[in-house]
Amino acid sequence: MPTISAPVSPESVSLMVRGACPHDCPDTCALLTTVVDGVATRVQGNPAHAHTDGVLCAKVSRYTERSYHPERVLTPLKRSGPKGSGQFTPVSWDEALGDIAQRLSTIAAHDPEAILPYSYAGTMGMVQGESMDRRFFHQLGASLLDRTICASAGAEALVQTLGGKVGMKVEFFAEAQLILIWGSNSIGSNLHFWRYAQQAKRNGAKLVCIDPRKTETADKCHEHIALRPGTDAALALALMHELIAHDWLDHDYIARHTLGWEGLRERALQWPPERAAEVCGIPVEQIRQLAREYGTTKPAAIRLNYGMQRVRGGGNAVRAVTCLPALTGAWRHRAGGMLLSSSGQYPVQRAVLQRPDLLAGRQPRTINMSTIGDDLLRPASPGFGPQVHAVVIYNSNPVAVAPESGKVVQGFAREDLFTVVLEHFHTDTADYADYILPATTQLEHWDVHLSYGHTDVVLNRPAIAPLGEARSNAQIFRDLAARMGYTDPCFADDDATLCRQAFGDAVDYALLESQGFATLAMPDAPFAEGQFPSPSGKCEFYSARLAAQGLDGLPDHLPNYELQGSSAAYPLAMISPPARNFLNSSFVNVKTLRDIEGRPLLEIHPDDAEARGIANDSIVRVFNARGSYRCHASVSRRARPGVVNGMGIWWRKLGLDGTNVNEITSQALTDLGRAPTFYDCLVEVEAVDDQAA
């Protein structure tokens, strides 16, 4: 790795290159990379970009450590040992591409749906994440992937309520007088929103954190409401009850800009605070006070994040919370309303980027990425289709991040499964590959980014030449397309061309080139007069589209699949929030960050620890019927009684016994959006006699 503070000689050539953070975070920061004689020496936030303001999180400020990591994969590798052994031999690109193309062609000749792409948000870039790869698999006719593993329950809830992934502008949280931070540890996962919240706090706003865990964000808020996991809809419905009972409603806004009010009113009146308090495990007066403050404070704003929707009723919970601003007319104010995702605001030309027309009328099956553990073990059947015989993985690490990972490992260990992984490092998943192909990092390729936390497009220019033999994702799929004999002109589009195609004329590309970012033109208070992107143009308390699917058209509280108190064998509820110094499974192998994080931890309340004879920092076994893993106990009041926090997501190979928290999470799916239920999980915890790590 280069010495970041190395002196620059008079003969050195130094330049600053504008870029974008590629990681799965709402902030989508604009970056400046200092390059000296072709070597990136520093990555910092771009102070000219208002949302970044020169500030980066601890993870991305160490990005040079990632790009120049001594363990970077810099040449194609072919498996030379058993699957999972991590034993590989370097090969040429020519040999790797030739063999991969031949293997995929042979499988496709029998049934292309036996081939599965598997990707998610290892990069959020439009080019390296969802352009040439989609063209390749559409042309091939491979199975489609339902990309659900993080956010699809909440996303579906927004679509069914507001009409799209839309909300208030993040910068106007700074002007709110009340901010509910609901299911979000903003200090660790949404740093730049937190700066706006702090500004509001300095101006007299009250901050309320709603989260089962006493997070670092909860520490800094005026109030923490530590509800049980999976009870957010019950709390939201009780708030509605109080808004109705005390007439803290904007009747004009409800009449003109909402749909289904009478049905929602009837449902909410079934949820007095006493009922919700029992379900949520919180004091009834806390609910009454929160409703009073939300109903009488103007403007009031809600910042949701995706933790709350990782339970059985997660979609309904997001729907319920999303209804609240329309009841009080909070949308009238630019500092009122709510925000979960802003990504639906962007005029992305996905059909141009992804070219679904290359399917030429074929309709391949869709496989849910969240059930990959089961699906890799399924035999061929009329209902499922062909057995999966090849997986091409990029921008994801499913062996570490997918639920019930014991089954995921079994699936990837199949000797008859051909696996190709595009990667930077020897991840848990890469260890099971037949080929690892070296991919570029963000400092080495073109890309263009939208955001789900603000409304700026950000362009990423390559700051340095690709290290070793690394190639961009898009280039790798271009090369594979050529080897497969695909001749459509779209397979010749280079990465810079793809950047221009992402938004076409809807975004000023010259402005992107000149300053690195461009702000979408939209009203400060986009829904002050309704005009939601829903079919009715209104906030739809009642969704006819859900009703047409045989689902409840109104939001409701759906108890967890694994309801606390329902199992004597597994009495504790477990959530698995992200460790502060990692981002999903990214950065786990950056030593400076791993040293800060320390070790795999389970936070457990002192009462639960004492009952089990568990001491702080001792090794414990966390288990249920799906499996078990060992980690260190942190006896802490960050955990509420009856709930443990399994901090994720460590690579399995860096765990105490080659497993991580996803050994025990479930493949059951949410009510809406077909998403995983990571936080709907019952466990037991026991002290381990042998404390040798």
C-alpha positions in Angstrom: 0.0 0.0 0.0 1.3 3.5 -0.8 2.4 5.7 2.1 -0.5 8.1 2.3 1.6 10.9 3.8 4.6 10.5 1.4 6.2 13.8 0.5 5.8 14.9 -3.1 9.0 15.7 -4.9 9.1 18.7 -7.3 9.2 16.4 -10.2 6.1 14.5 -9.1 2.8 14.8 -11.0 -0.1 15.3 -8.6 -3.8 15.6 -9.5 -7.2 15.5 -7.8 -9.8 13.2 -9.4 -13.6 13.5 -8.7 -15.5 10.4 -7.9 -18.3 8.8 -6.0 -18.5 6.4 -3.1 -19.9 3.1 -4.5 -21.1 1.5 -1.3 -24.6 0.6 0.0 -25.3 3.7 2.0 -27.9 6.5 1.6 -25.2 9.2 1.5 -23.6 8.5 -1.9 -20.7 10.8 -1.1 -18.8 12.8 -3.7 -15.1 11.9 -3.5 -11.8 13.6 -4.3 -8.9 11.2 -4.8 -5.3 12.6 -4.7 -3.1 10.8 -7.2 0.7 11.3 -7.2 2.6 9.7 -10.1 -0.3 7.4 -10.8 -0.7 6.2 -7.2 -3.8 7.1 -5.2 -2.5 8.5 -1.9 -5.7 9.9 -0.3 -9.5 9.7 -0.6 -11.5 12.5 0.9 -15.0 14.0 0.7 -15.6 16.7 -1.9 -16.4 19.9 0.0 -18.1 21.4 -3.1 -20.8 18.7 -2.8 -23.3 20.0 -0.2 -24.4 16.6 1.0 -20.9 15.3 1.5 -19.3 18.7 2.6 -15.8 17.2 2.7 -16.8 14.6 5.3 -16.4 10.8 4.9 -17.1 7.9 7.2 -14.2 6.1 8.7 -14.6 3.2 6.3 -14.4 5.1 3.0 -11.7 7.5 4.2 -9.5 4.4 4.3 -10.4 3.4 0.7 -6.8 3.4 -0.5 -6.2 0.5 2.0 -8.9 -1.4 0.1 -7.6 -0.7 -3.4 -3.9 -1.4 -2.5 -4.7 -4.2 -0.1 -1.9 -6.8 -0.2 -4.5 -9.6 -0.6 -6.2 -8.1 -3.7 -7.0 -10.6 -6.4 -5.0 -9.2 -9.4 -5.0 -12.1 -11.8 -7.6 -14.7 -12.9 -7.6 -17.7 -10.7 -8.7 -21.3 -11.3 -9.7 -23.6 -8.5 -7.0 -26.2 -7.7 -8.3 -27.7 -4.5 -11.6 -28.8 -3.1 -14.5 -26.4 -3.1 -14.2 -24.1 0.0 -10.5 -24.8 0.4 -9.5 -21.4 -1.1 -6.8 -23.2 -3.2 -6.3 -21.6 -6.7 -3.8 -21.4 -9.5 -3.3 -18.2 -11.6 -4.3 -18.5 -15.2 -4.5 -16.1 -18.1 -7.5 -14.1 -19.0 -7.6 -16.0 -22.3 -7.8 -19.4 -20.6 -10.3 -18.2 -18.0 -12.7 -16.5 -20.5 -12.5 -19.4 -22.9 -13.3 -22.1 -20.4 -16.1 -20.1 -18.7 -17.7 -19.3 -22.1 -17.4 -23.0 -23.1 -19.0 -24.2 -19.8 -21.8 -21.6 -19.9 -22.5 -22.4 -23.6 -22.8 -26.1 -22.8 -25.2 -25.6 -20.0 -27.2 -23.0 -22.0 -27.5 -25.5 -24.9 -29.5 -27.7 -22.6 -31.4 -25.0 -20.7 -30.1 -21.4 -20.1 -32.3 -21.1 -17.0 -29.9 -23.5 -15.3 -27.6 -20.5 -15.2 -28.1 -17.9 -12.4 -26.6 -14.4 -12.0 -26.2 -13.4 -8.4 -25.4 -9.8 -7.5 -26.4 -7.0 -5.2 -25.0 -3.7 -3.9 -21.2 -4.4 -3.6 -21.2 -1.4 -5.9 -24.3 0.8 -6.2 -23.1 2.1 -9.6 -25.4 2.0 -12.6 -22.6 0.8 -14.9 -20.7 -1.7 -12.8 -23.9 -2.9 -11.1 -26.7 -3.1 -13.7 -25.7 -2.5 -17.3 -23.5 -4.9 -19.3 -24.1 -7.7 -16.9 -27.9 -7.5 -17.5 -27.4 -7.4 -21.3 -25.3 -10.5 -21.1 -27.7 -12.5 -19.1 -30.7 -11.3 -21.1 -29.0 -12.4 -24.3 -28.1 -15.7 -22.7 -31.7 -16.3 -21.4 -30.5 -17.1 -17.9 -32.7 -17.2 -14.9 -33.6 -13.8 -13.5 -32.6 -12.8 -10.0 -35.1 -11.3 -7.5 -32.8 -8.8 -5.7 -34.5 -8.7 -2.4 -31.8 -9.2 0.3 -31.8 -5.7 1.8 -34.7 -3.3 1.0 -37.5 -4.8 -1.1 -40.1 -5.0 1.6 -39.8 -1.3 2.4 -39.5 -0.4 -1.2 -42.7 -2.3 -2.0 -44.4 -0.6 0.9 -43.4 2.9 -0.5 -44.7 1.9 -3.9 -48.0 0.7 -2.6 -48.5 3.8 -0.4 -46.9 6.8 -2.1 -46.5 5.3 -5.6 -42.7 5.1 -5.6 -39.5 5.3 -3.6 -39.9 9.0 -2.9 -39.9 11.3 0.1 -38.9 14.6 1.5 -35.5 16.2 0.7 -32.9 15.1 3.2 -31.5 18.6 3.6 -34.7 20.0 5.1 -34.5 17.7 8.1 -32.3 20.5 9.4 -35.4 22.7 9.7 -37.7 20.2 11.4 -38.9 20.7 15.0 -39.4 17.0 15.7 -37.5 14.2 14.0 -38.4 10.5 14.5 -35.3 8.4 13.6 -37.1 5.1 13.1 -35.1 1.8 12.7 -31.9 3.7 11.8 -28.5 3.9 13.5 -27.8 7.1 11.6 -24.4 7.8 13.1 -23.1 4.6 11.7 -25.2 4.2 8.6 -26.4 7.6 7.4 -23.7 10.0 8.6 -24.7 13.0 6.5 -28.4 12.8 7.5 -27.1 12.8 11.1 -25.4 16.1 10.5 -28.7 17.6 9.4 -30.4 16.1 12.5 -27.7 17.7 14.7 -28.3 21.0 13.1 -32.0 20.7 13.8 -31.2 19.7 17.4 -29.1 22.8 17.9 -32.0 24.8 16.6 -34.3 23.4 19.3 -35.7 20.3 17.6 -36.5 17.1 19.6 -34.9 13.9 18.3 -36.6 10.5 19.1 -34.9 7.2 18.3 -37.2 4.2 17.8 -35.1 1.0 17.8 -34.9 -2.2 19.7 -31.2 -1.6 20.3 -29.8 1.4 22.3 -27.6 2.5 19.4 -25.0 5.2 19.2 -27.7 7.3 17.6 -30.1 6.6 20.5 -27.4 7.8 22.9 -27.5 11.2 21.2 -31.2 11.6 20.9 -33.5 13.2 23.5 -35.5 10.0 23.8 -35.1 6.3 23.0 -38.2 4.1 22.4 -36.9 0.5 22.7 -39.7 -1.5 21.2 -39.6 -5.2 20.6 -38.4 -6.3 17.1 -41.2 -6.6 14.6 -43.7 -4.4 16.5 -43.3 -1.1 14.6 -46.7 -1.3 12.9 -48.4 -1.7 16.3 -46.7 1.5 17.4 -47.6 3.4 14.3 -51.3 2.3 14.5 -51.4 3.4 18.1 -50.0 6.8 17.1 -52.8 7.0 14.6 -55.3 6.1 17.3 -54.2 9.0 19.4 -54.1 11.4 16.4 -57.7 10.5 15.8 -58.8 10.5 19.5 -57.3 14.0 20.0 -58.1 15.3 16.6 -54.5 16.1 15.8 -55.4 15.6 12.1 -55.3 17.8 8.9 -58.8 17.0 7.7 -58.3 19.1 4.5 -55.1 17.2 3.5 -56.8 13.9 4.3 -59.8 14.7 2.2 -58.0 16.1 -0.8 -54.8 14.0 -1.0 -55.4 10.6 0.5 -57.3 7.4 -0.4 -58.9 4.9 2.0 -59.2 7.1 5.1 -62.3 5.6 6.6 -60.9 2.1 6.5 -57.6 3.2 8.0 -59.5 5.1 10.7 -61.4 2.0 11.7 -58.3 -0.1 11.8 -56.4 2.5 13.9 -59.1 2.7 16.4 -58.5 -1.0 17.2 -55.1 0.0 18.5 -55.4 2.0 21.7 -52.0 2.8 23.3 -52.6 0.1 26.0 -52.8 -2.6 23.4 -49.7 -1.4 21.5 -47.7 -1.0 24.7 -48.3 -4.6 25.6 -47.3 -5.8 22.1 -44.3 -3.4 21.8 -43.1 -3.9 25.4 -42.8 -0.2 26.1 -44.6 2.1 28.6 -48.1 3.3 27.5 -47.3 6.9 28.4 -44.3 6.8 26.0 -46.8 6.1 23.2 -49.2 8.8 24.3 -46.4 11.4 24.6 -44.9 10.5 21.2 -48.4 10.9 19.6 -48.9 14.2 21.3 -45.6 15.5 20.1 -46.0 14.2 16.6 -49.6 15.5 16.3 -48.8 19.0 17.7 -45.3 19.8 16.5 -44.9 21.5 13.1 -42.9 20.6 11.1 -42.3 17.0 12.1 -40.2 14.6 10.0 -39.6 10.8 10.0 -36.3 9.2 8.9 -36.9 5.5 8.3 -34.2 3.0 7.5 -34.4 -0.6 6.4 -33.8 -2.4 9.7 -37.4 -2.2 10.7 -38.6 -4.1 7.6 -36.5 -7.3 8.1 -39.3 -9.1 9.9 -42.5 -11.0 8.7 -44.6 -7.8 8.8 -41.9 -5.5 7.6 -43.8 -4.2 4.5 -46.9 -3.5 6.5 -44.9 -1.7 9.1 -43.3 0.6 6.6 -46.8 1.2 5.1 -48.2 2.2 8.5 -45.4 4.6 9.3 -45.6 6.1 5.8 -49.3 6.9 6.3 -48.5 9.2 9.3 -47.3 12.4 7.5 -50.5 12.5 5.4 -52.7 12.3 8.6 -51.1 15.4 10.1 -50.5 17.3 6.8 -46.7 17.1 7.5 -46.1 17.0 3.7 -47.3 20.6 3.5 -43.9 21.7 4.9 -40.6 21.2 3.2 -39.2 20.1 6.6 -42.1 17.7 7.1 -43.0 14.2 5.8 -40.8 11.2 5.7 -37.9 9.6 3.9 -36.9 6.0 3.5 -35.6 6.2 -0.1 -35.3 8.9 -2.7 -34.1 6.6 -5.5 -37.5 6.7 -7.2 -37.0 10.3 -8.0 -34.2 9.6 -10.6 -35.0 9.4 -14.3 -32.9 6.3 -14.9 -33.1 4.8 -18.4 -32.9 1.2 -17.1 -34.3 -0.3 -20.3 -31.5 1.4 -22.2 -28.8 0.2 -19.7 -30.1 -3.3 -19.3 -31.7 -4.1 -22.7 -34.5 -6.5 -21.6 -35.5 -6.6 -25.3 -32.5 -9.0 -25.7 -34.7 -11.7 -24.1 -36.6 -11.7 -27.4 -39.9 -12.7 -25.9 -38.4 -15.4 -23.6 -39.7 -15.3 -20.0 -37.1 -17.0 -17.8 -38.0 -18.0 -14.2 -37.1 -15.7 -11.3 -35.1 -17.0 -8.3 -35.1 -15.1 -5.1 -31.6 -14.3 -3.9 -32.8 -14.5 -0.3 -33.6 -18.2 -0.6 -30.4 -19.2 -2.4 -29.6 -21.7 0.4 -32.7 -23.7 -0.5 -32.6 -23.1 -4.2 -29.1 -24.3 -4.8 -30.1 -27.6 -3.2 -33.4 -28.0 -5.2 -33.5 -30.8 -7.8 -35.1 -30.1 -11.1 -38.9 -30.2 -11.0 -41.9 -28.9 -13.0 -42.6 -26.2 -10.5 -39.0 -25.1 -10.0 -37.5 -25.8 -13.4 -34.0 -27.0 -14.1 -31.5 -27.5 -11.3 -29.1 -24.6 -11.0 -25.9 -25.7 -12.6 -24.0 -22.4 -12.9 -23.8 -19.2 -10.8 -22.0 -16.1 -11.8 -21.5 -13.9 -8.7 -20.5 -10.2 -8.6 -21.0 -7.4 -6.2 -22.1 -9.8 -3.5 -20.8 -12.4 -0.9 -23.8 -14.7 -0.5 -21.9 -17.3 1.6 -21.5 -14.6 4.3 -24.6 -12.5 3.8 -27.5 -14.8 2.8 -29.7 -16.3 5.5 -29.3 -19.8 6.9 -25.8 -19.9 5.6 -25.2 -23.5 6.5 -27.5 -24.4 3.6 -25.8 -21.8 1.4 -22.5 -23.4 2.0 -23.9 -26.8 1.2 -25.2 -25.5 -2.1 -22.0 -23.8 -3.2 -20.1 -27.0 -2.2 -21.8 -29.0 -4.9 -19.2 -30.5 -7.2 -21.6 -30.2 -10.1 -22.2 -26.5 -9.6 -20.0 -24.3 -11.8 -19.3 -21.0 -10.0 -17.6 -17.9 -11.3 -16.9 -15.0 -8.9 -15.9 -11.5 -9.9 -14.1 -10.1 -6.8 -11.4 -8.0 -5.2 -10.6 -10.5 -2.4 -10.8 -14.1 -1.4 -14.2 -13.7 0.3 -16.1 -16.6 1.9 -17.9 -17.0 -1.4 -14.8 -16.7 -3.6 -13.4 -19.7 -1.7 -16.1 -21.9 -3.4 -15.5 -20.5 -6.9 -14.3 -22.5 -9.9 -12.9 -19.2 -11.3 -12.2 -15.9 -9.5 -12.0 -13.0 -11.9 -10.1 -9.9 -10.7 -12.4 -6.8 -10.6 -11.5 -3.2 -10.4 -12.3 -1.1 -7.3 -14.0 2.3 -7.5 -10.7 4.1 -8.0 -10.1 2.2 -11.2 -13.2 2.5 -13.3 -16.0 4.7 -14.7 -19.4 4.7 -13.1 -22.4 7.0 -12.4 -24.5 6.9 -9.3 -27.9 7.8 -8.0 -28.7 7.9 -4.3 -31.4 6.6 -2.0 -30.7 9.3 0.6 -30.4 12.6 -1.5 -31.3 13.8 -5.0 -27.9 14.3 -6.7 -26.4 12.2 -9.5 -22.7 11.7 -8.9 -20.1 10.7 -11.6 -17.1 8.5 -10.8 -14.0 9.0 -12.9 -11.2 6.4 -12.7 -8.4 7.9 -10.6 -5.8 5.3 -11.3 -5.1 2.6 -13.9 -6.5 -0.9 -13.0 -4.0 -2.7 -10.7 -2.5 -5.9 -12.0 -4.8 -7.6 -14.5 -8.1 -6.3 -13.0 -10.9 -5.4 -15.3 -14.2 -3.6 -14.6 -17.4 -5.7 -14.2 -18.7 -4.2 -17.4 -15.5 -5.1 -19.3 -15.6 -8.7 -18.0 -19.2 -9.1 -19.3 -18.2 -7.5 -22.6 -15.4 -10.0 -22.9 -17.6 -12.9 -22.0 -20.2 -11.7 -24.6 -17.5 -11.7 -27.3 -16.4 -15.2 -26.3 -20.1 -16.4 -26.5 -20.4 -14.9 -30.0 -22.9 -12.2 -29.1 -22.8 -9.6 -31.9 -25.5 -7.1 -30.9 -23.9 -3.6 -31.1 -24.8 -2.9 -27.5 -22.0 -5.3 -26.4 -19.5 -2.8 -27.8 -20.6 0.1 -25.5 -17.6 1.0 -23.3 -18.0 2.1 -19.7 -17.9 5.9 -20.4 -20.7 5.4 -23.0 -22.7 3.5 -20.5 -22.4 6.3 -18.0 -24.0 8.7 -20.6 -26.7 6.2 -21.3 -27.8 5.8 -17.7 -29.8 9.1 -17.7 -29.7 10.2 -21.3 -30.7 13.8 -21.7 -32.6 13.9 -18.4 -29.4 14.9 -16.5 -26.8 17.5 -17.7 -23.9 15.3 -18.4 -21.6 18.2 -19.1 -22.3 19.4 -15.5 -21.5 15.9 -14.2 -18.2 16.1 -16.0 -17.3 19.6 -14.9 -18.2 19.4 -11.2 -18.8 15.7 -10.5 -22.4 15.9 -9.5 -25.7 17.3 -10.7 -28.8 18.0 -8.6 -32.3 16.9 -9.8 -34.8 19.6 -10.3 -37.7 19.0 -7.9 -39.9 21.1 -5.6 -38.7 21.7 -2.0 -42.0 20.2 -0.7 -42.9 17.8 -3.4 -46.2 16.6 -2.0 -47.5 19.8 -0.4 -50.5 19.5 -2.8 -50.6 15.8 -3.1 -49.5 14.8 -6.6 -48.0 11.5 -5.4 -46.7 9.1 -8.1 -49.4 6.6 -7.1 -52.2 5.5 -9.5 -54.7 7.8 -7.8 -52.2 10.7 -7.3 -52.9 10.4 -3.6 -51.3 8.8 -0.5 -53.0 5.4 -0.7 -53.9 4.3 2.8 -55.8 1.6 1.0 -54.0 -0.1 -1.9 -56.3 -1.6 -4.5 -53.3 -3.2 -6.0 -52.6 -5.2 -2.9 -56.2 -6.1 -2.5 -56.2 -7.4 -6.1 -53.4 -9.8 -5.0 -55.6 -11.1 -2.2 -53.7 -9.1 0.4 -55.0 -6.7 3.0 -55.4 -3.3 1.3 -54.8 -1.5 4.6 -51.6 -1.7 6.7 -51.8 -3.9 9.8 -49.6 -5.3 12.5 -48.4 -8.8 11.6 -46.7 -10.7 14.5 -43.3 -12.1 13.8 -43.0 -15.7 12.5 -40.8 -16.4 15.5 -42.6 -14.5 18.2 -40.8 -13.9 21.4 -42.5 -16.0 24.1 -43.7 -18.7 21.7 -40.7 -21.1 22.2 -39.4 -22.4 25.5 -36.3 -23.8 23.7 -35.5 -20.4 22.2 -36.6 -17.6 24.5 -34.5 -14.8 23.1 -35.3 -12.6 20.1 -32.2 -11.8 18.0 -31.6 -8.9 15.6 -28.3 -8.7 13.6 -27.6 -5.0 13.0 -24.4 -4.0 11.1 -21.2 -3.5 13.0 -20.3 0.1 12.9 -16.9 -0.3 11.2 -18.2 -2.7 8.4 -20.6 -2.2 5.6 -22.5 -5.4 5.2 -19.6 -7.8 4.5 -17.4 -5.1 2.9 -14.3 -3.7 4.7 -14.2 -6.8 7.1 -10.7 -7.6 5.7 -9.4 -4.0 6.1 -7.2 -4.6 9.1 -7.4 -1.1 10.6 -11.2 -1.3 10.6 -11.3 -4.9 11.9 -8.9 -3.9 14.7 -11.4 -1.1 15.8 -14.3 -3.5 15.6 -12.4 -6.1 17.6 -14.2 -9.4 17.4 -17.5 -10.9 16.6 -19.9 -9.8 19.3 -23.3 -10.6 20.7 -24.8 -7.9 22.9 -26.8 -9.3 25.7 -28.7 -7.5 28.5 -27.2 -7.9 32.0 -30.4 -9.7 33.3 -30.3 -12.2 30.4 -26.5 -12.7 30.9 -26.8 -13.3 34.7 -29.6 -15.8 34.2 -27.3 -17.8 31.9 -24.0 -17.4 33.8 -22.5 -15.3 31.0 -19.7 -12.9 31.8 -18.7 -9.9 29.8 -16.2 -10.9 26.9 -16.7 -14.6 27.5 -17.3 -16.9 24.6 -20.9 -17.9 24.0 -22.8 -20.2 21.7 -25.8 -18.7 20.0 -28.1 -21.4 18.5 -31.5 -22.5 17.3 -32.8 -25.3 15.2 -31.1 -24.0 12.1 -27.6 -24.0 13.5 -25.2 -22.3 15.9 -22.2 -20.0 16.0 -19.8 -18.9 18.7 -18.8 -15.3 19.4 -17.9 -13.0 22.3 -20.5 -11.7 24.7 -20.8 -8.0 25.4 -23.0 -7.7 28.5 -24.5 -4.4 27.7 -27.6 -2.3 28.2 -27.5 -1.6 24.4 -29.6 -4.8 24.3 -33.1 -4.7 25.7 -34.1 -7.5 28.0 -35.2 -10.6 26.0 -33.4 -9.4 22.8 -29.8 -10.0 21.8 -27.9 -8.2 19.1 -25.7 -10.3 16.9 -23.5 -7.7 15.3 -22.8 -8.5 11.7 -21.6 -9.2 9.2 -18.2 -10.8 9.8 -16.7 -13.1 7.2 -17.3 -16.7 8.2 -13.6 -17.5 7.9 -12.8 -14.7 10.4 -15.3 -16.0 13.0 -14.4 -18.2 15.9 -15.4 -21.4 14.2 -15.8 -20.6 10.6 -19.4 -19.4 10.9 -21.2 -16.1 11.5 -24.5 -14.8 12.6 -26.3 -15.9 9.4 -25.8 -19.5 10.4 -29.0 -19.1 12.4 -31.1 -16.6 10.5 -34.1 -17.7 8.5 -35.0 -17.9 4.8 -38.7 -17.1 5.6 -39.8 -14.0 3.5 -41.6 -10.8 4.4 -45.3 -10.0 3.8 -44.5 -7.6 0.9 -41.5 -7.5 -1.4 -40.3 -11.1 -0.9 -37.5 -10.0 1.4 -35.6 -11.9 4.1 -36.5 -11.8 7.8 -33.1 -11.4 9.3 -34.5 -9.7 12.5 -37.3 -12.3 13.0 -35.3 -14.9 14.7 -35.5 -16.7 18.0 -32.4 -18.1 19.7 -30.9 -19.4 22.9 -27.5 -18.4 24.2 -25.3 -20.4 26.5 -21.8 -20.0 28.0 -19.1 -22.1 26.4 -17.0 -24.1 28.9 -13.9 -24.0 26.7 -13.1 -20.3 26.4 -10.2 -20.8 23.9 -11.0 -18.6 20.9 
